[in-house]
Amino acid sequence: MFRSGCSRRRRARDSGLGGSSLRLAPRNWRQCADPYLNTDAGTMSPFEHGEVFVLDDGGEVDLDLGNYERFLDVTLTRENNITTGKIYQSVIEKERKGDYLGKTVQVVPHVTDEIKHWIQSVSSVPVDGQTCPADVCVIELGGTVGDIESMPFIEALRQLSFSLGKDNFCLIHVSLVPVLGVVGEQKTKPTQHSVRELRALGLTPDLLACRSAQPLIGSVKEKLSQFCHVPVENILNIHDVPNIWHVPLILRNQKAHEAIIKQLNLARSAGPPELLDWTQMAESYDNLSNSVKIALVGKYTNLTDSYLSVVKALLHASVACSLKPSIQWVAASDLEDATAATAPDAHSKAWETLKGSSCILIPGGFGDRGISGMILAAKYARENKVPYLGICLGMQISVIEMSRHVLGLGDADSEEFNTDTPDRVVMYMPEVSKTHMGNTMRLGCRRTFFRKEDCLTSKLYGSPPHVDERHRHRYEVNPAFVPELENAGLQFVGCDESGNRMEIVELQDHPFYIGVQFHPEFKSRPRRPSPPFTGLMLAATERMRTHTNIPNGGAGASE
């Protein structure tokens, strides 16, 4: 990462047209362009597109923006995510208001002008806590060269490069260099063809970022330089590394920052990379030897990107505790009794994995598939004193499980799964829409107040009066059942400003059993792990008492 002074404004555009998610990341501004017709990622299936990442302002965006927030430690907004849906919606609204003065509305110039206007207006808004605009701004254009839906974005960037001038525009083309055949030859043809396609559309790469399994050999770089018209020193190789934190280091070692600085004429205002702390973090992870087994019981375990932020939060917390996370993926439906009859091997393996783990985590999700398995996992954690963390749906699962097996309410359920149940311990929030799916939930950063100052969760956060975490849910705990549940030992230690919406639960007489309605994983950072995740790692390795100084017994009691 390189720094440049706020007194001088320069904008670099990074077009990730090769289909890889690895990008160069300057200091203080980032925007992601996704050429799909959805206005945001909120209605996309996790199986198709991975997780939906939620921003402070409630924006539901692509998981790539989550990666950028974590790497850069900035707070982005929904405006930092451009989709084709947003662009066309804006153009159509302007046409309906008569803003185009009767002209025929076309992709060029009206759609491309809207893309350029969006980029330039958002680029002046700082997202790193400073008051001055960004010096270097980065655009990721997702997809692959030749995708029909990305053509308006490519044309808009072509026009932008011409209007800004060569020293204000840096195009980095991301491409894959595969290895084919038993001889292990690194093939440059895919990159040659994608660069030729890109140049035919009016954009010439200034740098190539080549993904490969192994470091590129010198002759491959020379061949790419010759056929792609890119200097050898501007061909960057992002090869496989022990952990993702090494990526900025290998870019630094290849002097990527110098190539960008030279292209943007920033030599007088940009300092050297400040990566000492980052280097120590990457190397310390490589040297870790002790691991902790974490059973992640979820609906979407066939695509691990569905829980990307949860995985990263577990990584951050584990490293902070000098551990390597060993995530044991457990499909919730495999734990169910019905699976024992139809797929006994899968059922047996799922339970063996669950019982062999040091802690259990149930993340968020929607729909009734696998709910019975999650309830069984929560019951196992409660009865066997296994450290448990429930996030959003995971918290609601703990409420349903306690209601059924401790309160004796056999029909206890969520209104999401059973609208006719007489014991709606989890109900639809009255203010959200029941007819529209997109952007209608309780979204974004909301404040949670601690009802009990001495609770375990408060201690993990450092004993503040409240915490601000991001939410994404339609359902909440029915406050009518709260007194009965608390009498049974499930303590509601956190609530919203009204005092009626329950946000955090803890189980009495249990080493670590916490459920949170919010999604703490979205704010986890490599050097600032999320407190609930850190607590789960400490409890899994029997270090909770020394960390929190909490005596045995009572709500939130530790080992």
DAFENUR-V576290 format. One record per pair of residues at least 24 apart in sequence whose ideal C-beta (glycine too) atoms are under 8 Angstrom apart, sorted by the first residue. I is the first residue (numbers start at 1). J is the second residue. Records with the same first field share a line. If there is no record, write none. Layout:
BEGIN
I: J  J
END
This chain:
BEGIN
1: 25  26  27  72  248  257  273  274  275  278
2: 26  27  257  260  261  270  271  272  273
3: 27  270  271  274
4: 135  136  266  269  270  271
5: 135  269
6: 130  132  133  135
7: 132  269
8: 135  266  269
9: 133  134  135
10: 135  136  168  264  265  266
11: 123  134  136  137  164  168  169
12: 136  137  138  168  169  170  260  263  264
13: 137  138  139  157  160  161  169  170  171
14: 138  139  140  170  171  172
15: 139  140  141  154  157  171  172  173  203
16: 140  141  142  172  174
17: 141  143  144  145  150  154  173  174  194  198
18: 144  145  173  174  175  176  191  194  209  211
19: 143  144  174  175  176
20: 174  175  176  209  211  238
21: 64  67
22: 174  209  211  238  247
23: 68  138  140  172  174  209
24: 138  172  209  236  251  256  260
25: 68  71  72  138  248
26: 135  136  137  138  260
27: 72  128  134  135  136
28: 72  74  126  127  128  130  134  135  136
29: 123  126  127  128  134  136  137  138
30: 65  68  72  74  76  80  127  137  138  140
31: 80  81  82  119  122  123  137  138  139  140
32: 61  62  64  65  68  80  81  82  139  140  142
33: 82  83  115  139  140  141  142  153
34: 62  81  82  83  84  142  143
35: 83  84  141  142  143  147  149  150  152  153
36: 83  84  85  149
37: 83  84  85  88  149
38: 83  85  438
39: 83  85  86  89  438  439
40: 78  81  83  85  86  438  439
42: 437  438  439  441
43: 437  438
46: 299  300  303  305  306  365
47: 300  302  303  306
50: 303  305  306  308
51: 305  306  307  308  309
52: 472
53: 309  522
54: 443  444  470  471  472  519  522
55: 444  470
56: 444  445  470
57: 444  445
58: 439  443  444  445
59: 443  444
60: 438  439  443  472
62: 142
63: 305  308  309
64: 140  142
66: 308  309  312  522
70: 312  524  525  526
71: 248
72: 128
73: 525  527  528
74: 127  128  129
75: 127  129
76: 127
77: 125  127
79: 118  122  125
80: 122  127
82: 115  118  119
84: 149  152  153
86: 118
87: 111  114  115  118  152
90: 114  118
107: 152  155
108: 152  155
111: 152  156
112: 152  155  156  159
113: 156
115: 152  153  156
116: 156  159  160
119: 156  160
135: 266  269
136: 260  264  266
144: 194
145: 194  197  198  201
146: 197
151: 201
154: 198  201  202  203
155: 201  202
157: 203
158: 201  202  203
161: 203
167: 263  264  265
168: 264
170: 206  207  260  263  264
171: 203  204  205  206  207
172: 205  206  207  208  209  236
173: 198  205  207  208  209
174: 209  211
175: 208  209  210  211
176: 210  211  212
177: 210  211  212  216  220
178: 212
179: 212  213  214
186: 212  214  216  217  220
188: 220  223  224  227
191: 224  228
192: 224  227  228
195: 227  228  229  230
199: 229
204: 229
205: 230
206: 230  234  259  263
207: 234  235  236  256  259  260  263
208: 234  235  236
209: 236  238
210: 235  236  237  238
211: 238  239
212: 237  238  239  240
213: 239  240
214: 239  240
215: 239
233: 259
234: 259
242: 285  286
243: 282  285  286
245: 278  281  282  285  526
246: 282
248: 273  275  278
249: 275  278  279  282
277: 527
281: 319  526  527
284: 319
285: 319  324
288: 319  322  323  324
289: 324
290: 322  323  324
291: 323  324  325  326
292: 318  321  323  324  325  326  358  359  537  540  541
293: 326  328  356  357  358  359  540
294: 325  326  327  328  357  358  359  360  361  536  540
295: 328  330  353  354  357  359  360  361  377
296: 327  328  329  330  361  363
297: 330  332  335  354  360  361  362  373  374  377
298: 329  330  331  332  362  363  365  370
299: 331  332  333  365  367  369  370
300: 365
301: 329  330  331
302: 331
304: 329
307: 363
309: 519  521  522  524
310: 361  363  391  521
312: 521  524
313: 520  521  524  529  530  533
314: 361  533  537
316: 524  525  526  528  529  530  533
317: 524  529  530  533  534  536  537
318: 537
319: 526  529
320: 529  534  537
321: 534  537  538  541  543
323: 537  541
328: 353  354  356  357
330: 354  377
331: 370  373
332: 362  369  370  371  372  373  374  377
333: 369  370  373
334: 373
335: 372  373  374  376  377
336: 370  372  373  376
337: 372
338: 372
339: 373
354: 380
355: 380
357: 386
358: 386  387  540  541
359: 386  387  388  389  512  536  537  539  540
360: 386  387  388  389
361: 388  389  390  391  394  536
362: 388  389  390  391  393  394  397
363: 391  392  393  394  521
364: 391  392  393  394  472  473  519
365: 392  393
366: 393  416
367: 416
368: 416  417
371: 397  417
375: 400  401  404
379: 405
381: 513
382: 507  510  513
385: 510  511
387: 511  512  513  536  539  540
388: 507  510  512  513  514
389: 512  514  515  516  532  533  535  536
390: 514  515  516
391: 515  516  518  519  520  521  532
392: 471  472  473  516  517  518  519
393: 473
394: 515
395: 477  504  505  515  516  517
396: 426  475  477  515  517
397: 515
398: 490  505  507  513  515
399: 425  426  477  481  485  490  505  515
400: 425  426
402: 485  488  489  490
403: 481  485
406: 488  489  490
407: 484  485  488
414: 475
415: 475
416: 474  475
423: 481
424: 478
425: 477  478  481  485
426: 475  476  477  478
427: 475  476  477  478
428: 474  475
429: 473  474  475  476
432: 474
440: 474
441: 471  472  473  474
442: 471  472  473  474
443: 470  471  472
444: 470  471
445: 469  470  471
446: 470  471  496  518
447: 496  497
448: 494  495  496  503  504  518
449: 494  495  496  497  499
450: 493  494  504
451: 492  493  494  495
452: 491  493  555
454: 555  556
455: 491  493  494  504  506  555  556
456: 506  512  514  535  548  550  555  556  557  558
457: 493  494  504  506  514  516  531  532  535  556
458: 493
459: 548  549  550  556
460: 531  532  534  535  548
461: 531
462: 531
467: 494
469: 516  518  519  520  522  523
470: 518  519  522  523
471: 517  518  519
472: 519
473: 517
476: 501  502  517
477: 501  502  505  517
491: 555  556
493: 555  556
506: 555  556
508: 554  555  557
509: 553  554  557
510: 557
511: 539  544  557  558  559
512: 536  538  539  544  558  559
514: 556
END
